[in-house]
């Protein structure tokens, strides 16, 4: 694409300016002047293209940060939240890598009125345990002693990068169940999740979130 070509040339010239202090100021000033004197609707200069790139990247970062704050607000709701509202925020969150999920996570629901919320209460859902990319215990529950234990009847799972609503992010694929959980990053210690499964039929989508536990935590 022409944009990428122009952007690469700008980066190459900027690197050249930095390597030659004698030409750095003149080169950069010339670009700035050319940008400021550029007639309306003319072809964008390399500086203009670079500025647009940085601006767009900052806007995306801001949107993702705002989405994280909105998600946290949804987790703190004391009444049922709209599935549409949850879905809108979820799709603004940034992708998460498989490696960043490794470890122990505490699970909680977003109460949209989905039947999965009550089901998890019955099971005493505690969260998930990502032992490795190919070894995930998707259903950790609280035992009679209050400790986290693996509900083996649900089976195990694995992590893969999957495209969901045009975003490639980590998904957890159950080995013995028709379930895929898609994850998005909220912040460094929280991820958002949505369960994709035919098991609930017309029950809608089940949304949840995971909070990272310390390495030595079993609760």
Beta strands, then each sheet from edge to edge (+ up, - down):
strand 1: 103-109
strand 2: 125-132
strand 3: 135-142
strand 4: 148-150
strand 5: 157-164
strand 6: 167-174
strand 7: 179-187
strand 8: 190-197
strand 9: 206-212
sheet 1: 4+ 3- 2+ 1- 9+ 8- 7+ 6- 5+
end
